[in-house]
Amino acid sequence: MKNSESSDYKRAVSAWRANYRTAGRQLGRMKETGGLISAFNANIDAVKKISGAGVEQIIKNNKLSTDNILNIKDRQITSVEDVARGIFNCFKSGIAEEWLVEDEGVFEWLSGEIGYDRLQMGGQGGIVANVMAVCGVNPVYVHCASLPALQAGLFLDRANLLTVDGEGKISKACTIDRHDDVPLIHWIIEFDKGDKITIGGMTFECPKSNRFIATYDPLNFHLHIDSRFDSAMKALATKPEIIILSGYQMLREKLFDGSPGKDRIDESKKILDSWRREGKGQIIHLEMASTQDVKMRKYLLDTLAPGVDSLGFNERELIDLLEVMGEVELAERCSKVTNSVNMFEGMARLLDYTGVPRLQLHMFGLYLTIQRKTFQVSPVENRDGMQLAAVIAAAKAGTGAINSEEVLLWAEGKDVSEEGIDELRNLSAHIEGLSGENDLINTGIWSNEDYDLIAVPTILIEKPVTLVGMGDTISSISLVAAR
């Protein structure tokens, strides 16, 4: 009997149907947020859907070495062959990764050979700003390293979405044209679950719809921080309640100009100190993203992460963090079996290592949050925020965009996934073995002496229109809607 036909599964679905009824209320409460800064990266995404046959054709047309493509070594792009290697790596595993393009010639090849189906807002900072604005957070200040009209036109036309113009004046983001700025364009190459690719005489089937990102971005590669925006944020009479940080993932130990990447992290910390509220109440969240440079990943984890209030990541990013923590055996286990039980253990180790009050993981079918008892919102409030995030993420996947209030609750009323219930059941059984009975399967909440665990099965869309920016959407809404 399938789980979906069992009485236990039906009871769990019914319980979560009731839990999810708070989504509309939580959306309304987001308007109560006392302002938000989204920094540092915004760019233009060139989105392209590609098939397995299309990848095969690229390999054939460019006479690429299949042996090299099958060999997953460094996750960076210095040649056209590396682009195909990155696409294949994500395609065969159904994972999402971002690799950096170092060569301008490769970027030009991407423009001519890959092209794009559409342009959309890119960069965690830009995506989060649009999401927060349409959800009613007021005001939302977004940092832009570059803001020509092409970039500005990707910001929603909303009075609550602001940044600085060429003179440093705070203005509505979509109306600005810093015409001397160079557009920053990234390639988002998407593929579908069930598609197949044959390379080197072997056929691989894609296990999960996902994407590969090839990024050429000389400003955000250096975590360029616009001095005009910095000055404007320092001068605000009322400091925003929440700061969401991203964009560090593109830093390298040695930048293209020869300077140390860690200096940019240190500089950003000084800037953040000047944006902080006096006293309590402000929450700083860091979205880790896929940081390929191991030394930069380690430096971020050891120097920036301990100073934030919340840390967000997906399953691959958690595994990468475990590796630089020295938890090699656990990282390998998580990589081989990427399930809720192993992810939970990894998060518990990360909590001890960093001391960050709140950790959030978004994985396929399930969101997990671990938070210290002293965190500013209760477990139930956090669960309610995560549920709204799941509803809006499903709306984004199902419709392709969440650019208006009418779309935000498109998935409201849809049942949580069987995959999510399965993961939650396994996690509940694991915790029962550690500490006894729990009601995680129905409430999604379990506590011990040190922290609270919140686990939410999510709504999955079988054939998503897009997956770009999904993690950023989930992390930001989960946090801001938890009130």
Secondary structure, DSSP 8 states (H G I E B T S, - for coil): --GGGSHHHHHHHHHHHHHGGGHHHHHHHGGG---EEEES--EEEEEEE--HHHHHHHHHHTT--HHHHH----S-BSSHHHHHHHHHHHHHHT--EEEEB--HHHHHHIIIII--SEEEEESHHHHHHHHHHHTT-S-EEE--S---HHHHTTS---TTEEEE-TTS-EEEGGG---TTS---EEEEEEE-TT-EEEETTEEEE-SS-EEEEEE--TTGGGT---HHHHHHHHT-SS--SEEEE--GGG--SB-TTS-BHHHHHHHHHHHHHHH--SSS--EEEEE------HHHHHHIIIIIGGGSSEEEEEHHHHHHHHHHHT-HHHHHHHHHS-SHHHHHHHHHHHHHHH--SEEEEEETTEEEEEEETTSSS-HHHHHHHHHHHHHHHHHHHHHS---SHHHHTTTTT----HHHHHHHHHHHHHHHHHH----HHHH-EEE-SSEEEEEEE----SS-S--TTHHHHHHHHHHHT--
